[in-house]
Each structure stands twice: as C-alpha cells, then as structure tokens.
C-alpha cells in the first residue's frame, strides 16, 4: 500500500475590482496558481485537489454594535501530496 503525506496552501490573490472583471485579472490568477504549483512541485509535491472550505466570519466589536451579521465565505485551498516510503500513518 502506498502512503502519502499531504499539505495544503490557501490561495490568497488580491485583485482590484477593475482587474477582477478583466482578462488582466484572469492572467494574474493564472500566474499566481502556476507559481504556487511550481514551488510545490520543485519540492517534491504533486497536486492532489482543490477544495473550498466554508468559513463563517463574525463581525467585530463595532460591527456587532451596528447590527452587522456573520458572513460566510469560501476559502480556496490547493491540496498537494507526496509519497512516503516506509511509514505507516493511521
């Protein structure tokens, strides 16, 4: 049986509203993902999957006073794995 070690990387790409709606934004996103994947590949990791983790963001102190409600966001995460020889994981 093959054993794998897993790690993850949260994608955090900042775009202006203008860039987000343009081809420039798509290119920035593409380059950011390629950079992360190349970094992990050069360290011996292979891409396994992309998942979105739902996170509830509570309003801060001032938001609570003004009636702001909790918001839910999806955080994109890239999952990488690499083979591990001679180790048993439970």
N, C-alpha and C positions, 0 to 999 in steps of 0.2 A: 504494500500500500504506500502510495506517495504521501508525504507530509508537506504541508505548506505553512509558511509564515505570512501573515497578512499585515498590511499597513494601509493607512488612508491619508488623503490630502484634501482639505477643504478648498474648494475654488472660491476665490475672493477677487473678483475683477471689478474695478471701478470704472464706470463709463459716464460721460455726460449724457444728458437726455438727448441731445442732438446726435452724438455718436451712436447711442443705443438704437436709434431709428435709421441708421445708415449702413452702407456697405463698410465704412471705416470701422464701425462697432463690431461687425461680424469678423473683420480681419483681426482686430485686437483680441477678441475672444479666441479665435483660432490660434493665433500666435502664443497666447498665454497657456492654452491647453497643450500645445506642442512642446513648449518649454518645460512644463511640468513632467510630461510623459517622457521626454528625452532625459531629463535629470534622473528620474527613477529607473529608466531602462539602463542607463550607464552605470547605475549602482547595483544592477542585477535583478531588478524587479520587473515583472511583466504585468500589463494591465489586466485586471480581472473584471471590473464592472464599474458602472456609475450609478450611484443611488442618490436619492433626495431624502433628507432627514427633516421631518416637520418639527419646528421649534416654536414654542409659544414665548413671545416677548411681552413681558409685563411692563406697564407704564411706570415711569419713575415717580418720584415723590410729587413733582409738580403736575405730571400727567394725571396722577391719581386725584389730586385736588381739583383738576379741571374736568374730571369725568371721562378721561381717556380710557379706552378699553384695551385689553390684551390683544395683540395681533399675532397671527400665525404666519410664519414664513417657512419656505422650503430651502434648506441649505444643500447645495450640490456638493457631493463628495466623490472623488475618484478612489477606487479600491485597487490596490496592487498586491501581488503575491510573488513569492519565490520558493523554490523547492528547498527543503531542509533535509539533509541526509542524517540518518541515524538517530533522530529524535522522535519520541512519541509524545504527542500532545493529547490531552484529554479534553 
